Amino acid sequence: MYNAICAFLLVLASPFLLALSFGRKYKVLLSDELGNSRISSENSRIPSKNQPKNSILARFFLLNNPALKPCNFHFHACSLGEVSTVKPFVKALQKEAKSVRITVCTATGYARAREFCDEVAFLPFECFLPFWLKECKTLVVFEAELWLNLFACAKKQGAKVILLNARLSQSSLPKYRRFLRYYKTLFSYCDLVLAQSESDAKRLETLGAKNIKVLGNVKSALLPRPSKKLSSNYKHIIVLASSHEGEEKGILEFLRLKKGEQLIIAPRHPQRFSAVCELVRDWAEKNNYSSQCFSKNADLKAQVVVMDSLGELINIYAIADTVILAGSFSAGIGGHNPFEPASFNCGIISGAFFHNQKVLYSAVKGIKIASDFKSAALLAHEKFSSQITQSCDFNDILEQIKG
């Protein structure tokens, strides 16, 4: 019955999905097509033929998205950030000659996964999984990717099923409880839940989760290191990181750079790179600042730089003094991971809307919360630092995955 309902919903949604697929957000940027939106990679594994070129067409219509080979470990991570987080675990298992595959939901997540894993695919919609999914010994699902057929099909094929870095906020709990029967069924197929905190564990337990272990947030276990050394001649580097639409304009309205200060803006989504470059160029000209887009001049000489290349943010954090952590200035997003800038002791400024990252924020000392864009712009001139106060053990988590 569940599969029939999913198939019926897919048929109804197909015209909308096909129209949506024309959006640049859903196109996979291959290594020879990246241009100004390129993904930084020392050794890209992305071939230009026979690979999915559109996340919607791959997920909902199986276009160029064949089933992956049977394997030892199957990781499912939704998007770019989650894929980057599971990378160290994948690499560790690969060193032990374990076969690993990865499924994702987003185009940027796919491109990142292809940088370090050969077996990568988009996770198809639910009704396709019973005949698409191939056997694995262990399925590792990251955070909140709670797809019933992914859990059920893997378990029926004999896999050990693990929910990694599990979280459930208090504000989201009522929404989940409306579908309590669904989640109780899903968790009946889950062997192990590795939760971020005790409070997450208690809330997940109300949905039917069992065998829960609290190991902390995986994102603190093995933080990424810079892939290259960038340099800047400016004395105080301000970074607007992972910004969404409206946030660049909001900050720029109130920010005026002082002598010796540099601003680097790193938009969250590559489909917005060109628009942000145009916005920043106009703002810089109006205020007599030099400006550049990093993809055209791969240096940091201008006073204002738009980082229009994915994979460079960690390199920017390594030289930053102050980070305005975006995704937190409107209620619809819920904030982003503060661990990466905190690992370099950057001063972190956040908006008030970080409800999806409360556990991570509580594990970082020194974050300053700005009530609005004006407050954030004023704080950006100050020199202060942040520090991670809670972390979990990478080897402990890896052993739990290996069983």
N, C-alpha and C positions, 0 to 999 in steps of 0.2 A: 504493500500500500504506500509506504514512504517513497519508494523509487518511482511509483506511478505518479504520485503528487509532484515530485521533483521534475519528472519529464513533462508533465502538463504545464507546470510553471515555466519551464524552459521554452516550450513552444509559444506560450503567451508573450514571453519577454524577448523572443528572438528578433523581432523588428527593431525594438529599442536597442538591443545589444549590438546589432549590425550597424545601426546609426552611430552608436557610441564608439565603435571600433575605429572610426576615422580620426578620433582624437589623438594628438601626438603623444599624450601621456601613455597610451597603450601600445605604442610601437617599440619593439626591441631595437636598440641602437647597436648594430653590429660593428665590429672593429674597423671595417672599411667604409662605414657610413656615419661615423660619429660627428665629424666636423666640429662645430663650436660646442656641441654637447657631448664631447667624448668622455669616455670613462677611462680614468688613468689605470694602466695595467702594465707591469713589466713584461708579462708574457701572456697575452690574451689567448685564450683557447677557443674563441668564438669563430667558427667557420662561417662563411657567408652563404653556404648552400645547405638546404635541407634542415634548417633550423627555424623554429617559430619566429615570426616577425611581428606578431601582434598578440598580446596577452589575452584579449577577449576572444579572438578567433581560435586561439589554442585551447583555452579553458572550456569554452561553451560550444565549440563546433569541432574540436579535435584537429584543427588544421595544422599540419606539420608538427603534430604532438603525439608521436607514437609512444606506447608503453615502454618503460625502462626495463632493463634486464633484472632478473632476480639478484639479490645482493645480501650481504651480511647486515648492513645498516642503512636505513632509509631515514633521512632527515627532512622534515617539512617545516619551512620557515617562510613567512608571508612575503616580506619585502626586503629592501636593501639593508636596513639596519639589522634585522633579524638574521639575514644570511651572513653578514659580517660577524655577528656574535657567534654563530655556530661554526664558523670557519676553523678556529683552532682545534675544535673537537674532531672535525672531519679530517684535518691534516694529521692529527695524532693517530687516528685510526688507519689512515692511508699508509703511514710509516710502518705500521704493524702488518701491512699487506692485506688489510681488510677491504673488501669491496664496499663502496659507499655510493649512494645516489641521493639526489636532492630534488625536491619539488618546491615550487614557489607559486606566488599569485601575481606578482607585479613584474613589469618589464625590466625595471632597474634591478630587482632582486635576481632575475634570470641572468642578466648580463654579469652581475657580480659573481654569482655561483659558477658560471662558466669559466671564470678566471682560475679556479683552483679545483674544479671537479669536471670530469668528462661526462658523467651520467646526470644530466639535469633536464627537467621538464616542468611544464606548468601543470599544476594539480587540476584535473578536469572537474567539472561540476558533478555533484553527487550521483546523479543517475548513471554516469559513465563508469564510476569506480568499480562496480562489481565485476565488470569484464576487462577493465583497463589495468587495474592494479596488479602487479606481479609480486611473487613471494619475497619476503625478507625475513631475516631472523629477529631483527629488532627495529621497531618504528619509533622514532623520536619526534614528537610534535612540539613545536616551540610556542610557548605562552598561550594565547587565546584562540588558536586555530582549531576550534571545536567542531569539526565536520564528522557527523555520525558515521557515514559510510567509510571514511578513511580509517576510523578506529575499528569499526565492525569488520570490514573486509580483511584488514591486516590480521586481526585476531583470529578470524575464521581460517586464515591461511597458516596459522601457527606461530605468528610473531609475538614477541614480547612488546607491549605497547607502553611507552613512557611519555608523560606530559612534562616537558622541561620548562623551568622558569615560570611556573604557573602563577597566575595572579588573578584577583577578582576584587575590584574596589567596592567599597560600601555603597557608593552611589549607583553602581551598575547591578548590584545584587537583586533589587526588585525586578529589573527587566529580565534577568536570567530565570528568576523564580516563576515567572509567567509561563515558562516552557519547562517546568520541572520534570515532567515525564520524559521529555527529549533528553535532558542532561543526565537523568538517572540511568536511562538506557545507554547513553554514550559512555558514562563512567563505568558501567558494568563490563565494558571491553578494555578498560585501562588497568594495567598491572601496577604501575608506580606513578605517583605524582610528586614531582620535586618542586616544592612551593618556595616563593620568594620570602615569605614571612609567616609568623604564627597567625596573624589576622587573616592573611590570604588562605591559609590552610583551613581555618575554621569556617570561612565562608564557602570554600569549595566543598567542604564536608557536608554542608547543608544541601548541596546539589547532587550528592551521592558519591563523591570522590572517596576512595579508600586507599589504604597503604600510602599515606602522605608523609613525606620527609621534608623538613625545612632546612634548606642548604644555603639560603641567601640568594641574591640576584646574580645570575650567571654573568651579567654584563660587567661585573666587578672581578670575575675570576681570572681573566687573562685579557687585559686591555690591549688594543692594537698599538703598535709602535710606528713611528714615522717611516715612510718608505723612501723618503729623500730629505735632504737638508735644505730648507729654504732660508733665505736671508733678507733682511730689510734694514735700511739705514735710519729708519724712524725710531724715536725714543719710546713712544707709547703706541702700541698696536691694539686697535679696537676691532673685534670681530663680531659681526651680526651673523649668527650661525643658524642654519636650517630654517631660514625665513620663509614664510608663506605669504600669499597675496595680501596686500594691505599693510604688512608689517614693515617692509622696507620704506614705504611712503610715510608711515607713521613715525618711524624713528628719524628719518631724514628731515622731517618737518621741524624738528626741535634740535637736531644735532649740528653744532658748528665746531669744526675741527680747529684745535689750537696749533701753534707752531710745534713741529716735532711729532704730531699725532698722525697716524695713518688709520684709515677705515678699510676693512676687508669685508665684503658681503658675500655670503655663501648661501644662495637660494636652496631650498629643500628639493625642489623638483626640476629636472632638466628641461622640461617643456616651457619653463618660465625664464630660462636663462636670457634669451634675447630681449624679452620685455624688461627685465631688471637692468640689463646693460643700457638700454635706452633711457630708462628712468634715471639711473645713476649718472649717465653722461650729461643729461639736461641739468640735474641738480649740481653737479660739479662745475659746469660752465657758469651757472648762475652765481656760484660762490667762489669762483676763481681757484678751484682745485684742479690739479691734474688728475686724469682718470684713465683706466684701461680695463680691458677684459683679459683675463689670464690666458684664455685659449689663443689669443692673438699675439700676446707678448708674455711668455712664460717666465716672468720675473715680478718683483714687487717694488718697482721704482716709483710708480705713481702714488699720489697721496690717497687716492680712492681706487680700490681694485675690486672687480666682481669676479669671484671664483666660479667661473662657468665650466668647471670640470669636476665630475664626481671622483671620489677617491683621494682628494687632496685635503679634506678638512682636518684630518689628524695631523698632517704636516703643518697646517696653519696653527692649530692649537699649540704645537711645540714652540712657536715663537710669539704667541699672543700674550698680551698683558691682561686685557679685559675681554670677556666674552658675553655678549648679549644673547642669551639662549632663547631663540624664538620658538614659535609654536605655542606660546604661553600668554599671548596678549589678547586672545579671543577665546570664548568658551568652547568652541567647536572642536579644538584639536587636543588639548590636554597636556601639552608640554613635550619635551624631548629629553633624552638621556644626558644627565649632567656628569657622568663618570669620566668621559673622555677629556673634557676640558679640565676637570678637577684633578685628573692624573698628572697634569702639567702645572698644577697649582695656579691656574688662571683665576683671576677674579671673575665670578659668575654673577650676571644680572638676569633675573627672570621676571616675567610678568606674573600676574596673580593666578592664572589659569593653568595649573600644572597637575590637575587631579589624576591623570593617568600615570604620573611619575612620582607619586607621594612617597613610596617606599625608597626610591632612589634618592630623592631629595633629602629624606631623613638620614641617609647614610653619607651625606656630604656636608661638611662644616664650612660656613662662610658665605653661602649663597645669599645675595641681597635681592629682596622682592620689591619690584617697582609697581606702583599702583597704576601707572599709565605710561604712554610713550615719552612724555615730557620728563617724567622722573627717571626713566631708564636712560635717556639721553644725557641728563645731568650727572648720573652716577658713572657713566662711561668714562669720564675724565679722571675718576679717582683711581688710586693704586691700592689694591688689596688682593688677597689670595683666598683660595678655597682648598679643601683637603678631604679626601675620602676617609671616613672613619670606620666603615664596616665593609668587609669584603669576604668572599667565600673562596674555597680552595678548588682550583682547577682539577687537580688529580682526584679529589674526592668525587666530583661530579662525573669525571671520565670513568671512574670505576663503577659508579652507579649505572652509567649507560652500558658499559661492557658486561655488567652483571656478573 
